[in-house]
Amino acid sequence: MIPQKRIAVIGTGTVGILTIAHMLTYLPDNFTVYSIYDPKIPIFGIGESTAVRQIEAFWEGADFNLLEHAGELDATVKLGTRFVNWREHEIWAPVQPPSYGMHLNNLKIKDVFYPRFQKKFKERFVIQEAEVKGLTNRDECVEIETDNGTHSFDYVVDCRGWPESYDDYTVLDTLPLNHCLVQMIKEPGDWNYTYHQATKNGWMFGIPLQTRQGWGYLYNDTITTKEEALEDMSKVLNIEPENLTPKEFTFKNFYANKFLNGRIMVNGNRAAFLEPLEGFSGGFYTQINRLMVDFIYANMTEKEVNKYLVDSAQRIENVVCFFYHGGSIFDTKFWNTAKQKTGDHLKNSELWQGMVYEINSYGRIEKLRAMVTPFSVQLWQNRDKDFGYNYFTPKD
């Protein structure tokens, strides 16, 4: 008889739901997937931009597609990113065809996907409402201490959001942002891309949903004051600063030193946060889920998983630096600081120099696309040209 196994996914934000979908799809039928969450913890709803692989996971795990079901998540298609004021000309950065991304209302995600999981996987999907107080690795299991007792699982993926301490993380000083103001506008977003609009003292993202728009002003609060941020924000949105009512939060840019520890994997903001530029973290979170399955199947060791994911996080750091180190049209303290920090990092990064060499030397090798970068070789060449750099050149 095949032994029955249990894996718990803690948290029901976007990454928690993504992880449940992935585990239900790729783990065998003898695995039951438990969703554990505390209903007292609110989801911080901004409106999100997903990567291609997240849409694939929602399709595979819950039969969700944008053609029929977009209204359930207030969702719109994402065909790319529009960079405004990063250069004198606007830059259109498409998602590589024939793929596409999605903008969604993450406040709705649990209520949309729970019934879908129950319908498709029945008793293989179990919901537990509980406050998680602690996790303990054992040789043969993970014990989760909750407010209603201690429960044992074979594996756990912890998606509870920001870590309580950064002692076991690498905190990055290369990326220039640490603060965000989020403003909702109660009008439909009628565009199919994510705005990345540079301003004097930071930059703004804009996310279109079917019933509203989500805008976020990103800046460094050691350089830019909140008053300056609100002034920049008001100009983009054409709303007087005193009429803005933004939510506000601070953050660090970081990644875990160990993503996998024994039988516990971290994902989402508990694993890494490398700011929202181009939504690179979304694809990274999907990668974490894939490696968790590889670990369970004994195709990779804990050491191999952690090395691969640390390497991937550092590559994303380099890609974000690539966008920043040419600055924007604004000659201000924020942009000059961003240029210097990110430019110095790329100059000293052997990983970056190696990737440039690999793409320029072996760019026609198809397998290189997925191995070294979130972009295909062609997209790297296009981004390189659009931003006025000269790293990647087409090869005859």
For each residue, the residues with C-beta under 8 A, 3 or more apart:
1:
2: 30
3: 30
4: 30 32
5: 30 31 32 154 155
6: 31 32 34 152 153 154
7: 23 27 31 32 33 34 153 154 155 156 157 296
8: 33 34 35 36 142 144 151 153 155 156 157
9: 16 19 20 23 33 34 35 36 156 157 159
10: 16 36 37 132 144 156 157 158 159 160
11: 15 16 36 37 158 159 160 161 268 270
12: 16 17 35 37 43 109 110
13: 16 17 43 106 109 159 161 268
14: 17 18 48 50 54 104 106 109 268
15: 11 18 19 159 267 268 269 285
16: 9 10 11 12 13 19 20 35 37 159 268
17: 12 13 14 20 21 109 110 113
18: 14 15 21 22 54 57 58 285 286 289
19: 9 15 16 22 23 157 159 267 285 289
20: 9 16 17 23 24 33 35 61 113 117 125
21: 17 18 24 25 57 58 60 61 62 113 117
22: 18 19 25 26 57 60 61 286 289 290 293
23: 7 9 19 20 26 27 31 33 157 289 292 293
24: 20 21 27 33 61 117 120 121 124 125
25: 21 22 57 60 61
26: 22 23 290 293
27: 7 23 24 31 33 293 296
28: 31
29: 124
30: 2 3 4 5
31: 5 6 7 23 27 28 124
32: 4 5 6 7 123 124 125 126
33: 7 8 9 20 23 24 27 121 124 125 126
34: 6 7 8 9 126 127 128 153
35: 8 9 12 16 20 114 117 125 126 127 128
36: 8 9 10 11 128 129 130 132 144 146
37: 10 11 12 16 41 110 128 129 130
38: 41 129 130 131 132
39: 129
40: 131
41: 37 38
42:
43: 12 13 106 107 109 110
44: 247 249
45: 105 106 107
46: 106 182 207 214 216 247
47: 103 104 105 106 184 207 209 212 213 214
48: 14 103 104 106 207
49: 78 101 102 103 194 205 207 276 279 282
50: 14 54 55 78 101 102 103 104 279 282
51: 54 55 101 279 280 282 283 286
52: 55 56 95 99 100 101 283
53: 56 57 282 283 286 287
54: 14 18 50 51 57 58 101 102 282 283 285 286
55: 50 51 52 58 59 66 100 101 102
56: 52 53 59 60
57: 18 21 22 25 53 54 60 61 286 289
58: 18 21 54 55 61 62 64 113
59: 55 56 62 63 64 65
60: 21 22 25 56 57
61: 20 21 22 24 25 57 58 117 120
62: 21 58 59 113 116 117 120
63: 59 116 120
64: 58 59 69 72 112 113 116
65: 59 68 69
66: 55 69 70 75 77 102
67: 70
68: 65
69: 64 65 66 72 73 75 112
70: 66 67 73 75 76 77 210
71: 74 75 210
72: 64 69 75 108 112
73: 69 70 102 104 105 108 109 112
74: 71 104 105 108 209 210 211 212
75: 66 69 70 71 72 102 103 104 105 209 210
76: 70 102 103 189 192 208 209 210
77: 66 70 100 101 102 103 192
78: 49 50 95 100 101 102 103 192 193 194
79: 94 95 100 101 192 193
80: 92 93 94 95 193 194
81: 92 93 193 194 195 196 278
82: 90 91 92 93 191 193 194 195 196
83: 86 87 90 91 92 93 196 197 198
84: 90 195 196 197 198
85: 197 198 199 328 329 330
86: 83 91 196 198 203 323 326 328 329 387
87: 83 90 91 326 328 329 386 387 388
88: 329
89:
90: 82 83 84 87
91: 82 83 86 87 386 387
92: 80 81 82 83 193 386
93: 80 81 82 83 278 379 382 383 386
94: 79 80 97 379
95: 52 78 79 80 99 100 101
96: 99 375 376 378 379
97: 94
98:
99: 52 95 96
100: 52 55 77 78 79 95
101: 49 50 51 52 54 55 77 78 79 95 279
102: 49 50 54 55 66 73 75 76 77 78
103: 47 48 49 50 75 76 77 78 189 194 207 208 209
104: 14 47 48 50 73 74 75 108 109 209
105: 45 47 73 74 75 108 109 209 212
106: 13 14 43 45 46 47 48 109
107: 43 45
108: 72 73 74 104 105 111 112
109: 12 13 14 17 43 73 104 105 106 112 113
110: 12 17 37 43 113 114
111: 108 114 115
112: 64 69 72 73 108 109 115 116
113: 17 20 21 58 62 64 109 110 116 117
114: 35 110 111 117 118 127
115: 111 112 118 119
116: 62 63 64 112 113 119 120
117: 20 21 24 35 61 62 113 114 120 121 125
118: 114 115 121 122 125
119: 115 116 122
120: 24 61 62 63 116 117
121: 24 33 117 118 124 125
122: 118 119 125
123: 32 126
124: 24 29 31 32 33 121
125: 20 24 32 33 35 117 118 121 122
126: 32 33 34 35 123
127: 34 35 114
128: 34 35 36 37 146 151
129: 36 37 38 39
130: 36 37 38 146 147 148
131: 38 40 146 147
132: 10 36 38 135 144 145 146 160
133: 145 146 147
134: 144 145
135: 132 142 143 144 145 156 158 264
136: 142 143 145
137: 142 261 262 263 264
138: 141 142 143 263
139:
140:
141: 138 152 153 154 263
142: 8 135 136 137 138 152 153 154 155 156 262 263 264
143: 135 136 138 150 151 152
144: 8 10 36 132 134 135 150 151 152 153 156
145: 132 133 134 135 136 150
146: 36 128 130 131 132 133 149 150 151
147: 130 131 133
148: 130
149: 146
150: 143 144 145 146
151: 8 128 143 144 146
152: 6 141 142 143 144
153: 6 7 8 34 141 142 144 156
154: 5 6 7 141 142 263
155: 5 7 8 142 263 264 265 292 296
156: 7 8 9 10 135 142 144 153 263 264 265
157: 7 8 9 10 19 23 264 265 266 267 289 292
158: 10 11 135 264 265 266 267 270
159: 9 10 11 13 15 16 19 266 267 268 270
160: 10 11 132 268 270
161: 11 13 268 269 270
162: 251 269 270 273
163: 166 168 169 269 270
164:
165: 168
166: 163 169 171 252 254
167:
168: 163 165 256 257 258
169: 163 166 254 255 256 257
170: 254 255 256 257
171: 166 252 253 254
172: 175 252 253 254 255 274 317
173: 341
174: 253 317 321 341 342 345
175: 172 253 274 275 317 320 321 324 341 342
176: 220 324 334 337 338 341 342
177: 180 202 218 219 220 251 253 275
178: 220 221 222 250 251 252 253
179: 218 219 220 221 224 229 248 249 250 251
180: 177 216 217 218 219 248 249 250 251
181: 216 217 226 229 230 233 244 246 247 248
182: 46 214 215 216 217 246 247 248 249
183: 214 215 216 217 233 237 239 244 245 246 247
184: 47 212 213 214 215
185: 212 213 215 237
186: 211 212
187: 212 213
188: 208 209 210 211 212 213
189: 76 103 206 207 208 209 210 212 213
190: 208
191: 82 195 208
192: 76 77 78 79 208
193: 78 79 80 81 82 92
194: 49 78 80 81 82 103 205 206 207 279
195: 81 82 84 191 204 205 206 207 215
196: 81 82 83 84 86 203 204 205 277 278
197: 83 84 85 203 204 205 206 236
198: 83 84 85 86 203 328 329 330 335
199: 85 202 203 204 217 232 233 235 236 330
200: 228 232 330 332 334
201: 219 223 224 228 229 232 332 334
202: 177 199 217 218 219 220 224 229 232 334
203: 86 196 197 198 199 217 218 328
204: 195 196 197 199 215 216 217 218 232 233 236
205: 49 194 195 196 197 215 216 218 276
206: 189 194 195 197 213 214 215
207: 46 47 48 49 103 189 194 195 213 214 215
208: 76 103 188 189 190 191 192 213
209: 47 74 75 76 103 104 105 188 189 212 213 214
210: 70 71 74 75 76 188 189
211: 74 186 188
212: 47 74 105 184 185 186 187 188 189 209
213: 47 184 185 187 188 189 206 207 208 209
214: 46 47 182 183 184 206 207 209
215: 182 183 184 185 195 204 205 206 207 233 236 237
216: 46 180 181 182 183 204 205 276
217: 180 181 182 183 199 202 203 204 229 230 232 233 246
218: 177 179 180 202 203 204 205 275 276
219: 177 179 180 201 202 223 224 228 229 334
220: 176 177 178 179 202 223 224 334 337
221: 178 179 224 225 226 250
222: 178
223: 201 219 220 333 334 337
224: 179 201 202 219 220 221 228 229 334
225: 221 228 229
226: 181 221 229 230 248
227: 230 231 241
228: 200 201 219 224 225 231 232
229: 179 181 201 202 217 219 224 225 226 232 233
230: 181 217 226 227 233 234 241 244 246
231: 227 228 234 235 241
232: 199 200 201 202 204 217 228 229 235 236
233: 181 183 199 204 215 217 229 230 236 237 239 241 244 246
234: 230 231 237 238 239 240 241 244
235: 199 231 232 238
236: 197 199 204 215 232 233
237: 183 185 215 233 234 244
238: 234 235
239: 183 233 234 243 244
240: 234 243 244
241: 227 230 231 233 234 244
242:
243: 239 240
244: 181 183 230 233 234 237 239 240 241
245: 183
246: 181 182 183 217 230 233
247: 44 46 181 182 183
248: 179 180 181 182 226
249: 44 179 180 182
250: 178 179 180 221
251: 162 177 178 179 180 273 275
252: 166 171 172 178 273
253: 171 172 174 175 177 178 273 274 275 317
254: 166 169 170 171 172 272 273 274
255: 169 170 172 271 272 273 274 309 310 313 314 317
256: 168 169 170 259 266 270 271 272 309
257: 168 169 170 306 310
258: 168 261 306
259: 256 265 266 267 271 288 291 305 306 309 310
260: 264 265 291 292 295 302 305 306 309
261: 137 258 264 302
262: 137 142 302
263: 137 138 141 142 154 155 156
264: 135 137 142 155 156 157 158 260 261
265: 155 156 157 158 259 260 288 292 295
266: 157 158 159 256 259 270 271 288
267: 15 19 157 158 159 259 270 271 285 288 289 292
268: 11 13 14 15 16 159 160 161 271 285
269: 15 161 162 163 272 273
270: 11 158 159 160 161 162 163 256 266 267
271: 255 256 259 266 267 268 285 288 309
272: 254 255 256 269 281 284 313
273: 162 251 252 253 254 255 269 281
274: 172 175 253 254 255 280 281 284 313 316 317 320
275: 175 177 218 251 253 320
276: 49 205 216 218 279 281
277: 196 280 320 323
278: 81 93 196 319 320 323
279: 49 50 51 101 194 276 282 283
280: 51 274 277 283 284 316 319 320 374
281: 272 273 274 276 284 285 316
282: 49 50 51 53 54 279 285 286
283: 51 52 53 54 279 280 286 287 374
284: 272 274 280 281 287 288 312 313 316
285: 15 18 19 54 267 268 271 281 282 288 289
286: 18 22 51 53 54 57 282 283 289 290
287: 53 283 284 290 291 309 312
288: 259 265 266 267 271 284 285 291 292 309
289: 18 19 22 23 57 157 267 285 286 292 293
290: 22 26 286 287 293 294
291: 259 260 287 288 294 295 300 305 308 309
292: 23 155 157 260 265 267 288 289 295 296 305
293: 22 23 26 27 289 290 296 297
294: 290 291 297 299 300 305
295: 260 265 291 292 298 299 300 301 302 305
296: 7 27 155 292 293
297: 293 294
298: 295
299: 294 295
300: 291 294 295 304 305 308
301: 295 304 305
302: 260 261 262 295 305 306
303: 306 307
304: 300 301 307 308
305: 259 260 291 292 294 295 300 301 302 308 309
306: 257 258 259 260 302 303 309 310
307: 303 304 310 311
308: 291 300 304 305 311 312
309: 255 256 259 260 271 287 288 291 305 306 312 313
310: 255 257 259 306 307 313 314
311: 307 308 314 315 351
312: 284 287 308 309 315 316
313: 255 272 274 284 309 310 316 317
314: 255 310 311 317 318 349 351
315: 311 312 318 319 351 355 372 373 374
316: 274 280 281 284 312 313 319 320 374
317: 172 174 175 253 255 274 313 314 320 321 345
318: 314 315 321 322 345 346 349 351 352 355
319: 278 280 315 316 322 323 373 374 375
320: 175 274 275 277 278 280 316 317 323 324 342
321: 174 175 317 318 324 325 342 343 345 346 349 352
322: 318 319 325 342 346 352 383 387 389 391
323: 86 277 278 319 320 326 387
324: 175 176 320 321 327 338 339 341 342
325: 321 322 338 339 342 343 345 346
326: 86 87 323 339 387 388 389
327: 324 330 335 336 338 339
328: 85 86 87 198 203 335
329: 85 86 87 88 198
330: 85 198 199 200 327 334 335
331: 335 336
332: 200 201 335 336
333: 223 336 337
334: 176 200 201 202 219 220 223 224 330 337 338
335: 198 327 328 330 331 332 338 339
336: 327 331 332 333 339 340
337: 176 220 223 333 334 340 341
338: 176 324 325 327 334 335 341 342
339: 324 325 326 327 335 336 342 343
340: 336 337 343 344
341: 173 174 175 176 324 337 338 344 345
342: 174 175 176 320 321 322 324 325 338 339 345 346
343: 321 325 339 340 346 347
344: 340 341 347 348
345: 174 317 318 321 325 341 342 348 349
346: 318 321 322 325 342 343 349 352
347: 343 344
348: 344 345
349: 314 318 321 345 346 352 353
350: 353 354
351: 311 314 315 318 354 355
352: 318 321 322 346 349 355 356
353: 349 350 356 357
354: 350 351 357 358
355: 315 318 351 352 358 359 372 373
356: 352 353 359 360 391 392
357: 353 354 360 361
358: 354 355 361 362 363 368 372
359: 355 356 362 363 368 372 373 377 380 392
360: 356 357 363 391 392 393 395
361: 357 358
362: 358 359 365 368
363: 358 359 360 368 377 392 395
364: 377 395
365: 362 368
366: 369
367: 370 371
368: 358 359 362 363 365 371 372 377
369: 366 373 376 377
370: 367
371: 367 368
372: 315 355 358 359 368
373: 315 319 355 359 369 376 380
374: 280 283 315 316 319
375: 96 319 379 380 383
376: 96 369 373 379 380
377: 359 363 364 368 369 380 381 392
378: 96 381 382
379: 93 94 96 375 376 382 383
380: 359 373 375 376 377 383 384 391 392
381: 377 378 384 385 392 393 394
382: 93 378 379 385 386
383: 93 322 375 379 380 386 387
384: 380 381 387 389 390 391 392 393
385: 381 382 388 389
386: 87 91 92 93 382 383
387: 86 87 91 322 323 326 383 384
388: 87 326 385
389: 322 326 384 385 392
390: 384 393
391: 322 356 360 380 384
392: 356 359 360 363 377 380 381 384 389
393: 360 381 384 390
394: 381
395: 360 363 364
396:
